[in-house]
Amino acid sequence: MTLRTTLLYLTFLFAFVVPCRAGFILIPMDEATQQNHLKAYGITYWAIDKQYKVSWLLNYRGGSFLMPDASEIRKECQIRGVSFEPMTDEATNTILLEISSPSQNMEAVALEKAPKIAVYTPRGKQPWDDAVTLVLTYAEIPFTPIYDEEVLSDQLLLYDWLHLHHEDFSGQYGKFYNQFKNAPWYIEEKKRAEELATKLGYAKVSEEKRAVAKKIRDFVIGGGFMFAMCSATDSFDIALSADGVDICEPMFDGDASEGNYQTKIDYTKTFAFKDYTLERNPTVYEFSDIDMTMKRAALPMEKDYFTLMDYSAKWDPIPTMLCQNHTQLIKGFMGQTTAFARDFVKTNVLVMGECLLNGEARYIHGEKGKGMFTFYGGHDPEDYRHQVGDPPTVLDLHPNSPGYRLILNNVLFPAAKKKKQKT
């Protein structure tokens, strides 16, 4: 082949190849295509943190992600086992046109800034003690563990998103007294909590925990995003509503609770719940009648599912983001606080996931001041009845978990470009 012929051949080849070169990468999030949904969130967070322009395609193939085609993104997807599809500019434009159509319940939302994440968790807790810590670690999304000292010294101002470990903000040590009062781990945790409260200048653990809850409240009011699961949900609201009221019995704080303290509960101070009645018996493993755990004995595991609500992506992008999934039917799972009685959820709080068989709310969201919160009932989406001392969930066995996807939706949500809500 002569030099001239070679040049003509290369010119022809270049003219043919360039228009077909991929300009974007689609990370599909539908059920059939994505081999690891959970790590796909980690890739997306990583790309945002690297200053790539990323879009969340709401309701398009399970809530897929679109980002520029770059060799390092492809490499990262291959390393982490995340499925991706190279897209030409023409194919990408076709998708975006489809999404923008008024007839389609879809929307493209820009993800602009990787949120700084804090996880409120006691010292020494293992990642598998908490589903959020576990999935953040698995997805390779960076976070900073913090606890009472950091919260009370106003270090929450350094973060955009806060998760509350399965804490008991009421100061009753999780109501584990009856079953575990003689267990070495319970005795040690109680001792550590009392020492920390004293160090921080509080006479009682309940008073110190209430102060922490109020700092977290202020973080949300000021524009922060808070996510809580299991007992951190209802005990947080209970602590706020019992501000200045002693609801703890002697085995928890050394003195008797106030007489008739139920009448002193102030529901106007709570985030999500109203009109609940506290459980006075210290031997009952329950905080109040908010939780549905004791009321759902007739619901067998094989029928325990909850349904995600369907929202307008163009008119209600916030709940739409939080509900992105490859299925609307999610397996239920137990916890100290498994689900929330619908009658005790405030009317201005969205119920985004519910079990119709017994009328319980599983996944709720609301606004407080300039910020937002999401409460998710249950302990571990892939461990139906997690017990103290159980082995950790291995997420490599559940890379497509719909229940864990709801957690990661909340992690990415603060990265979204904020648009004025349509009215």
KALINCOR-V887191 format. One record per pair of residues at least 6 apart in sequence whose ideal C-beta (glycine too) atoms are under 6 Angstrom apart, sorted by the first residue. I is the first residue (numbers start at 0). J is the second residue. D is the distance in Angstrom with one decimal. If there is no record, write none. Layout:
I|J|D + I|J|D
This chain:
21|68|4.6 + 21|85|3.4 + 21|86|5.7 + 21|87|5.9 + 22|68|5.8 + 22|88|4.3 + 23|65|5.8 + 23|68|5.6 + 23|86|4.4 + 23|91|4.6 + 24|66|5.5 + 24|68|5.0 + 24|72|5.8 + 24|83|5.1 + 25|63|5.8 + 25|65|5.6 + 25|84|4.5 + 25|86|5.2 + 26|39|5.2 + 26|64|4.3 + 26|83|5.2 + 27|33|5.3 + 27|60|5.0 + 27|63|5.0 + 28|61|3.8 + 28|62|4.8 + 28|63|4.8 + 29|60|4.2 + 29|61|4.1 + 29|325|5.4 + 30|325|4.1 + 32|82|5.8 + 33|82|4.9 + 34|82|4.9 + 35|80|5.0 + 35|81|5.4 + 35|398|4.1 + 36|399|4.8 + 36|404|5.8 + 37|137|6.0 + 37|138|5.2 + 37|398|5.6 + 37|403|5.8 + 38|79|4.7 + 38|81|5.2 + 38|138|5.6 + 39|81|4.9 + 40|138|5.2 + 40|407|4.1 + 41|138|3.6 + 41|139|4.3 + 41|140|5.3 + 42|75|6.0 + 42|76|5.8 + 42|81|5.1 + 43|64|4.8 + 44|113|5.7 + 44|140|4.9 + 46|53|5.3 + 46|66|5.1 + 46|72|6.0 + 47|53|5.3 + 47|110|5.2 + 47|113|4.5 + 47|414|5.5 + 48|113|3.9 + 51|66|5.3 + 51|67|5.7 + 53|66|4.6 + 53|110|4.4 + 54|65|4.5 + 54|107|4.8 + 54|109|5.7 + 55|108|4.7 + 55|110|5.7 + 56|63|4.7 + 56|65|5.8 + 56|107|5.6 + 57|105|6.0 + 57|106|4.6 + 57|312|4.3 + 57|319|5.1 + 58|104|5.5 + 58|105|4.6 + 58|312|5.0 + 59|98|5.8 + 59|105|5.2 + 61|325|3.9 + 62|323|3.1 + 76|83|4.6 + 98|105|4.2 + 98|107|5.3 + 104|312|5.4 + 105|312|5.3 + 106|312|3.9 + 106|313|5.2 + 106|316|5.7 + 108|316|6.0 + 108|415|5.1 + 109|416|4.2 + 110|414|4.3 + 110|415|5.8 + 111|416|5.1 + 112|414|5.7 + 114|159|3.9 + 114|160|4.6 + 114|413|4.0 + 114|414|5.6 + 115|158|4.7 + 115|159|5.0 + 116|142|4.1 + 116|160|5.0 + 117|143|5.2 + 117|145|4.9 + 117|158|4.1 + 117|161|5.0 + 118|132|5.6 + 118|142|5.1 + 118|144|5.4 + 118|162|4.8 + 119|145|5.9 + 119|163|4.9 + 119|164|5.6 + 120|144|5.2 + 120|164|4.0 + 121|146|5.9 + 126|132|4.8 + 126|133|5.0 + 126|136|4.9 + 127|133|5.3 + 127|391|2.9 + 129|164|4.9 + 130|379|4.8 + 131|162|4.6 + 131|406|5.6 + 134|403|5.1 + 134|406|5.6 + 135|142|5.1 + 137|394|4.3 + 147|211|5.3 + 150|211|5.1 + 150|214|5.0 + 155|218|4.3 + 159|413|4.8 + 160|224|4.6 + 160|413|5.1 + 161|225|5.1 + 162|226|4.9 + 163|227|4.1 + 163|231|3.8 + 165|229|4.4 + 165|230|5.2 + 165|231|5.6 + 166|231|4.8 + 167|173|4.5 + 167|230|5.8 + 167|234|4.9 + 168|208|4.8 + 168|212|4.6 + 168|234|4.5 + 168|235|5.0 + 168|238|3.8 + 169|234|4.9 + 169|237|5.1 + 169|238|5.4 + 170|204|4.7 + 170|205|2.6 + 170|208|4.9 + 170|247|5.4 + 171|247|5.8 + 171|251|4.9 + 172|189|5.7 + 174|284|5.1 + 175|185|5.8 + 176|250|5.7 + 176|281|5.6 + 177|282|3.8 + 179|185|4.2 + 192|204|4.8 + 193|204|5.9 + 196|204|4.7 + 196|207|4.0 + 199|207|5.8 + 201|207|3.9 + 203|252|4.7 + 205|247|4.9 + 205|252|5.5 + 209|238|4.9 + 212|235|5.6 + 212|238|4.2 + 212|239|5.7 + 219|225|5.0 + 219|367|4.8 + 219|370|3.8 + 219|372|5.8 + 220|367|5.7 + 220|368|3.1 + 222|369|4.0 + 222|370|5.0 + 223|370|4.7 + 224|371|5.5 + 224|413|4.8 + 225|372|4.4 + 226|373|5.0 + 226|409|4.6 + 227|374|5.4 + 228|375|4.8 + 229|334|4.0 + 229|335|5.6 + 229|336|5.1 + 229|378|5.0 + 230|335|4.4 + 230|336|4.9 + 232|336|5.6 + 232|374|4.1 + 233|286|5.5 + 233|289|4.5 + 233|336|5.2 + 234|286|5.6 + 236|269|4.0 + 236|270|5.7 + 236|271|6.0 + 236|272|4.8 + 237|286|5.8 + 239|268|4.6 + 239|269|5.5 + 240|264|4.9 + 240|265|5.3 + 240|266|5.8 + 240|268|5.2 + 240|269|5.1 + 244|257|5.9 + 244|260|5.3 + 244|263|4.7 + 245|256|5.3 + 245|257|4.7 + 246|256|5.5 + 246|260|5.3 + 247|256|5.9 + 248|256|5.6 + 248|281|4.4 + 249|255|5.9 + 250|281|5.9 + 261|277|6.0 + 266|273|4.5 + 270|367|5.5 + 270|372|5.5 + 271|348|5.0 + 271|363|6.0 + 271|365|5.9 + 271|374|5.7 + 272|289|5.4 + 272|343|5.0 + 273|345|5.1 + 274|343|5.8 + 275|287|4.6 + 275|288|5.6 + 275|289|4.7 + 275|343|4.8 + 276|288|5.2 + 277|287|4.9 + 278|285|4.7 + 278|286|6.0 + 278|287|5.7 + 289|339|5.7 + 289|340|6.0 + 289|343|5.1 + 290|336|4.6 + 291|337|5.7 + 291|338|4.2 + 291|340|5.7 + 291|359|4.5 + 292|337|4.3 + 295|357|5.6 + 298|357|5.9 + 300|383|5.7 + 303|331|3.4 + 304|328|5.3 + 304|330|6.0 + 304|331|5.7 + 305|329|5.4 + 305|331|5.7 + 305|352|4.8 + 305|353|5.9 + 305|354|4.5 + 305|361|4.3 + 306|327|5.7 + 306|328|5.9 + 307|322|4.7 + 307|327|4.6 + 307|352|5.1 + 308|351|5.2 + 310|318|4.6 + 310|319|4.5 + 312|319|4.6 + 314|421|5.2 + 318|349|5.7 + 318|351|5.6 + 320|412|5.4 + 321|364|6.0 + 321|408|5.1 + 322|351|5.5 + 323|408|5.4 + 324|401|5.1 + 324|404|5.3 + 326|401|5.2 + 329|401|5.0 + 329|402|5.4 + 332|377|4.3 + 332|380|5.4 + 332|383|5.2 + 333|384|4.7 + 334|377|4.2 + 334|378|3.6 + 336|376|5.8 + 337|376|5.3 + 337|377|5.5 + 338|359|3.9 + 338|361|5.0 + 338|376|4.2 + 339|360|4.4 + 341|358|5.3 + 341|360|5.4 + 344|360|5.5 + 348|363|5.3 + 348|365|4.1 + 349|364|4.8 + 350|360|4.5 + 350|363|5.4 + 351|362|4.7 + 351|364|5.6 + 352|361|4.5 + 352|362|3.3 + 353|360|5.3 + 361|376|4.9 + 362|375|5.4 + 363|374|5.0 + 364|373|4.7 + 365|372|5.9 + 373|409|5.3 + 378|385|4.5 + 379|385|4.9 + 379|392|5.6 + 380|400|5.8 + 380|402|2.6 + 380|403|5.2 + 381|392|5.1 + 381|397|4.6 + 381|400|5.6 + 382|392|5.1
